[in-house]
Amino acid sequence: MGSPGGWWGRKSTPAKVETYTRWSFHFIALSEPTVIGVTAFGHVDARVALLVMTPVAAHVALAMVTASRALDWTVGRRPQPLRLLWALGAATALLAVAALVPGRYGPVGEDTGTVLGSVFGAVLCYGVGMMALGLRERRRVVWLVVGFGAGAGLVAWATGMPALAALAMAAFVTAASGFFAATSFFSIWLLNAVYALDEARETRARLAVAEERLRFGRDLHDVMGRNLAVIALKSELAVQLARRERPEAVEQMIEVQRIAQESQREVREVVRGYRRADLEAELHGARGVLRAAGIDCEVGGETGGLPAEVQSALGWVVREATTNVLRHGDAKKCTVTVRRPKGRVVLTVRNDGATAPHGSTRTGGTGLAGLRERLSAVGGTLDAGEARDGEFRLVAEVPLTARPALEVAS
């Protein structure tokens, strides 16, 4: 059974921001009938209030659907909901006019006029704010706000309201709807910024891997390029000498054999240097990378005097754990500790991401399987999984009398 916050904990940071933004605007839309309903049921008969709330409820439903589709468009899941935006704009204008005209010309009392006035103002402000979610250019948002504000003033003046009062009405609608539109526009900007930062983090991780591959390829080229060229030349010379039955051909092939063995040794050194990780350097690098990603990282314990094989194995554990925290979790804090009980070294990595890395379990996962292979080569063990306190915990244990790890020659 998952924890109560498991649904939320499994979401990435951009997904959490998107969910928060989406439901914030749903609740903002629901506050429209709340504001109008408090005024309506407090001033007029319940039947009249229900009659007023019916078109308001339809307007709110349309606004919520439009907001949802606009957010889907923002994150690239749907095309821009132009028809819904036009429909919401038309419904907002019609409902506002329908609320204003009876209040000026119909046989309504002061209380009913107050209710209809609240409908007029609330519908315009909320409607413009929701429409702003579907617009990407600031200029269009400004024209939307100014257009509805000016339209409200013109309609009020056309229905007999004094010019000064109509101007005040236009100013009020412009200011209030502008506030809601600015809130919508800023929320969309913030959501886009979060997704862009997350994409940049993924790009940085891919570039780091690509850079390491290029370095390895460059080292191999430097080692093998010259030696292979010499082997090719001496082999060709040996062929020519053998065709002439010259005894020097044997000496040339002996030299080719020597160079080939030397190349094999140099490649083995390159691979050994590539595969061996320094624990202290990995801890320092993990702390810097995690803090740069906005994750508080604490490192504790002593690493001095550890055998090279132990440092290499535990260094790879730190490297893999850091990658998992960055790519799969949603951690805010990560703690790395190195303890040295009698005859053993225990490395513990904890993070509050609350979920295991994608595709990883206590016994499975490609990355964890690779770590287990490395640790088993030096007599070590690895345990990884979600702890009872909701943290993800990775524990690697290696004996100080570690067996030398086997190097694979290519």
C-alpha positions in Angstrom: 0.0 0.0 0.0 1.4 3.3 -1.0 1.7 6.3 1.3 -0.9 9.0 1.3 1.4 11.3 -0.6 2.6 8.6 -3.0 0.6 10.0 -5.9 2.2 13.4 -5.4 5.6 12.0 -4.6 5.8 10.1 -7.8 5.5 13.3 -9.9 8.5 15.2 -11.2 8.9 18.8 -10.2 7.5 20.1 -13.5 4.5 17.8 -13.2 3.9 19.1 -9.7 4.0 22.7 -10.8 1.7 21.9 -13.7 -0.8 20.1 -11.4 -0.7 23.0 -8.9 -1.2 25.6 -11.7 -4.1 23.6 -13.2 -6.0 23.1 -10.0 -5.3 26.7 -8.9 -7.2 28.0 -12.0 -10.0 25.5 -11.4 -10.5 26.8 -7.9 -10.2 30.4 -9.2 -13.0 29.6 -11.7 -15.1 28.1 -8.9 -14.7 31.3 -6.8 -16.7 33.1 -9.5 -20.1 31.5 -8.6 -19.1 31.7 -4.9 -18.7 35.5 -5.1 -21.9 35.9 -7.1 -23.9 33.4 -5.1 -23.1 35.1 -1.8 -24.4 38.4 -3.2 -27.5 36.8 -4.9 -28.7 34.6 -2.0 -28.1 37.5 0.4 -30.2 40.1 -1.5 -33.0 38.3 -3.5 -35.4 35.4 -3.3 -33.8 31.9 -3.6 -35.7 31.2 -6.8 -34.4 34.4 -8.4 -30.9 33.6 -7.1 -31.0 30.2 -8.7 -32.2 31.7 -12.0 -29.2 34.0 -11.9 -26.8 31.3 -11.0 -27.8 29.0 -13.9 -26.0 30.9 -16.7 -23.2 31.7 -14.3 -22.6 28.0 -13.7 -22.6 27.4 -17.5 -20.0 30.2 -17.8 -17.8 28.7 -15.1 -18.0 25.2 -16.7 -16.9 26.7 -20.1 -14.1 28.7 -18.4 -12.8 25.5 -16.6 -12.7 23.5 -19.9 -11.0 26.4 -21.7 -8.4 26.7 -18.9 -7.6 23.0 -19.0 -7.2 22.9 -22.8 -5.1 26.1 -22.7 -2.7 24.5 -20.2 -2.5 21.4 -22.4 -1.6 23.7 -25.2 1.0 25.4 -23.1 2.9 22.1 -22.4 2.5 20.9 -26.0 -0.2 18.3 -25.6 -2.9 19.9 -27.7 -3.3 22.6 -30.3 -4.3 26.1 -29.3 -8.0 26.0 -28.3 -9.1 28.9 -30.5 -12.7 27.9 -30.7 -13.0 27.6 -27.0 -11.4 31.0 -26.5 -13.8 32.6 -28.9 -16.7 30.8 -27.3 -15.7 31.9 -23.8 -15.2 35.5 -25.1 -18.7 35.5 -26.6 -20.3 33.9 -23.6 -18.6 36.4 -21.3 -19.7 39.4 -23.3 -23.3 38.1 -23.7 -23.7 37.3 -20.1 -22.3 40.6 -19.0 -24.6 42.5 -21.3 -27.6 40.4 -20.2 -26.8 41.3 -16.6 -26.4 45.0 -17.2 -29.3 45.8 -19.5 -32.1 44.6 -17.2 -30.5 46.4 -14.3 -30.8 49.7 -16.3 -34.1 49.2 -18.1 -36.0 46.4 -16.4 -38.5 46.7 -13.5 -36.0 45.5 -10.9 -35.4 46.7 -7.4 -32.2 47.9 -5.8 -31.3 44.5 -4.5 -31.7 42.8 -7.8 -29.7 45.6 -9.4 -26.9 44.9 -7.0 -26.9 41.2 -7.8 -26.9 41.8 -11.6 -24.0 44.3 -11.1 -22.0 41.7 -9.3 -22.7 39.3 -12.2 -21.6 41.9 -14.7 -18.2 42.6 -13.0 -17.4 39.1 -11.9 -18.1 37.5 -15.3 -16.0 40.0 -17.1 -13.0 39.7 -14.7 -12.9 36.0 -14.5 -13.7 35.4 -18.2 -10.8 37.7 -19.3 -8.4 36.0 -16.8 -9.2 32.5 -18.1 -8.9 33.6 -21.8 -5.4 35.0 -21.0 -4.3 31.4 -20.4 -4.7 30.7 -24.1 -2.6 33.6 -25.3 1.2 33.5 -25.6 2.0 37.1 -26.6 1.9 39.9 -24.0 0.6 42.3 -26.6 -2.5 40.2 -27.2 -3.2 39.9 -23.5 -3.1 43.7 -23.1 -5.4 44.2 -26.1 -7.8 41.6 -24.6 -7.9 43.5 -21.2 -8.3 46.9 -22.8 -10.9 45.7 -25.3 -13.2 44.2 -22.6 -12.6 47.2 -20.3 -13.5 49.7 -23.0 -16.4 47.5 -24.1 -17.8 47.5 -20.6 -17.6 51.3 -20.4 -19.3 51.7 -23.8 -22.1 49.3 -22.9 -22.7 51.0 -19.6 -22.8 54.5 -21.3 -25.1 53.2 -24.0 -27.6 51.9 -21.4 -27.9 55.3 -19.9 -25.2 55.4 -17.3 -23.6 58.9 -16.9 -20.3 59.3 -18.8 -18.2 59.7 -15.6 -19.8 56.6 -14.1 -19.3 54.6 -17.3 -15.6 55.7 -17.4 -15.3 54.5 -13.8 -16.9 51.2 -14.8 -14.4 50.8 -17.7 -11.5 51.6 -15.3 -12.7 49.1 -12.7 -13.2 46.3 -15.3 -9.8 47.0 -16.9 -8.0 47.0 -13.6 -9.7 43.9 -12.2 -9.5 41.9 -15.4 -6.0 43.0 -15.9 -5.0 41.6 -12.5 -6.5 38.2 -13.3 -4.9 38.2 -16.8 -1.5 39.1 -15.4 -1.8 36.3 -12.9 -2.7 33.9 -15.7 0.2 35.1 -17.9 2.7 34.9 -15.1 1.6 31.4 -14.1 2.1 30.2 -17.7 5.5 31.9 -17.8 6.5 30.2 -14.6 5.3 26.8 -15.8 7.3 27.1 -19.1 10.4 28.2 -17.1 10.2 25.1 -14.9 9.9 22.8 -17.9 12.8 24.6 -19.6 15.0 24.2 -16.6 14.2 20.5 -16.3 15.0 20.0 -20.0 18.3 21.9 -19.5 19.2 19.6 -16.6 18.5 16.5 -18.8 20.6 18.1 -21.6 23.5 18.8 -19.2 23.4 15.1 -18.1 23.5 13.9 -21.7 26.3 16.3 -22.5 28.4 15.0 -19.6 28.0 11.4 -20.8 28.8 12.5 -24.4 31.9 14.4 -23.2 33.1 11.3 -21.2 32.7 9.1 -24.3 34.6 11.6 -26.4 37.4 11.6 -23.9 37.6 7.9 -23.9 37.6 7.7 -27.7 40.3 10.4 -27.9 42.5 8.4 -25.4 42.1 5.2 -27.3 42.9 7.0 -30.6 46.0 8.5 -29.1 47.2 5.1 -27.8 46.2 2.9 -30.8 46.6 5.3 -33.8 50.4 5.4 -33.9 50.9 1.8 -32.9 48.5 0.4 -35.5 50.2 2.5 -38.2 53.6 1.1 -37.3 52.1 -2.5 -37.2 50.7 -2.0 -40.7 54.0 -0.7 -42.1 56.1 -3.4 -40.5 53.6 -6.2 -41.6 53.8 -4.9 -45.2 57.6 -4.9 -45.0 57.6 -8.4 -43.6 55.4 -9.6 -46.5 57.8 -8.1 -49.0 60.8 -9.6 -47.3 59.1 -13.0 -47.0 58.4 -13.0 -50.7 62.1 -12.5 -51.4 62.9 -15.2 -48.9 64.9 -12.8 -46.7 65.5 -13.8 -43.1 64.8 -10.3 -41.9 61.1 -11.0 -42.3 61.2 -12.9 -39.1 62.7 -10.0 -37.2 60.0 -7.7 -38.6 57.2 -10.0 -37.4 58.9 -10.3 -34.0 58.8 -6.5 -33.8 55.1 -6.5 -34.9 54.4 -8.9 -32.1 56.2 -6.7 -29.6 54.3 -3.6 -30.7 50.9 -5.5 -30.5 51.7 -6.6 -27.0 52.7 -3.1 -26.0 49.4 -1.8 -27.5 47.4 -4.3 -25.5 49.1 -3.2 -22.3 48.5 0.5 -23.1 44.8 -0.1 -23.9 44.5 -2.1 -20.6 45.9 0.9 -18.8 43.5 3.3 -20.5 40.5 1.1 -19.6 41.7 0.7 -16.0 42.0 4.5 -15.6 38.6 5.0 -17.2 36.9 2.4 -15.0 38.5 3.3 -11.7 36.8 6.0 -9.8 38.3 8.0 -6.9 35.9 8.1 -4.0 36.9 11.5 -2.6 36.6 13.0 -6.1 33.2 11.4 -6.7 31.9 12.7 -3.4 33.1 16.2 -4.1 31.6 16.0 -7.6 28.3 14.6 -6.4 27.9 17.4 -3.8 28.6 20.1 -6.5 26.3 18.6 -9.1 23.4 18.0 -6.7 23.6 21.5 -5.2 23.7 23.0 -8.7 20.4 21.1 -9.3 18.8 22.7 -6.3 19.2 19.6 -4.0 20.8 20.1 -0.6 23.6 17.6 -0.3 25.5 16.7 2.9 28.6 14.4 2.8 30.1 13.0 5.9 32.7 10.4 7.0 36.4 9.6 6.4 37.7 8.3 3.1 41.4 8.6 3.6 43.6 5.5 3.6 41.1 3.2 1.8 42.5 0.6 -0.7 42.4 1.6 -4.3 40.0 -1.3 -5.1 37.6 -0.2 -2.4 37.7 3.5 -3.4 37.0 2.5 -7.1 34.0 0.3 -6.2 32.4 2.9 -3.8 33.2 5.7 -6.2 31.0 4.0 -8.8 28.3 3.6 -6.2 28.3 7.4 -5.6 28.3 8.1 -9.3 25.3 5.9 -10.0 23.4 7.1 -6.9 23.9 10.7 -8.0 22.6 10.0 -11.5 19.5 8.3 -10.1 18.7 11.2 -7.8 19.0 13.7 -10.7 17.1 11.7 -13.3 14.5 9.7 -11.5 13.7 11.2 -8.1 12.3 14.5 -6.9 14.5 14.9 -4.0 15.1 18.1 -2.0 17.8 16.7 0.2 20.5 14.0 -0.2 22.8 12.6 2.5 26.0 10.6 1.8 27.8 9.0 4.7 30.9 6.8 4.9 31.3 4.7 8.0 34.2 2.3 8.8 33.1 -0.4 11.2 35.7 -3.0 12.1 37.1 -4.5 8.9 34.4 -2.9 6.6 33.5 0.3 4.8 29.8 1.1 4.6 28.6 3.8 2.2 25.0 5.0 2.7 23.1 7.3 0.3 19.7 8.6 1.4 17.4 11.0 -0.4 13.8 12.2 0.2 12.6 11.6 -3.3 10.3 9.0 -1.7 10.3 6.7 -4.8 12.8 4.3 -6.2 14.6 5.1 -9.4 12.5 4.3 -12.5 13.0 0.7 -13.4 14.8 0.0 -10.1 13.7 -2.1 -7.2 15.4 -3.6 -4.2 16.6 -6.5 -6.4 16.4 -5.2 -9.9 17.3 -2.3 -12.2 20.0 -2.1 -14.8 22.1 0.5 -12.9 21.9 -1.3 -9.6 22.7 -4.7 -11.2 25.9 -3.2 -12.6 26.8 -1.9 -9.2 26.3 -5.3 -7.6 28.6 -6.8 -10.2 31.3 -4.3 -9.4 30.9 -4.7 -5.6 30.8 -8.5 -5.8 34.2 -8.4 -7.6 35.7 -7.0 -4.3 33.5 -9.1 -2.0 31.0 -6.3 -1.4 27.2 -6.1 -1.2 24.5 -3.6 -2.2 21.1 -3.0 -0.8 18.7 -0.4 -2.2 15.1 0.4 -1.7 12.5 2.6 -0.1 12.8 2.9 3.7 9.9 3.1 6.1 10.4 6.8 6.6 9.6 7.4 2.9 13.3 8.0 1.9 15.1 6.0 -0.8 18.2 4.4 0.7 21.2 2.8 -1.0 23.7 1.0 1.2 27.0 -0.4 -0.1 29.3 -2.5 2.1 32.8 -3.5 1.2 35.4 -5.4 3.3 38.7 -3.5 3.8 40.5 -6.7 2.7 38.9 -6.5 -0.7 39.9 -8.8 -3.4 41.4 -7.1 -6.4 38.9 -6.4 -9.1 39.4 -8.2 -12.3 40.2 -6.0 -15.3 38.9 -7.0 -18.7 41.3 -6.5 -21.5 40.0 -5.5 -24.8 
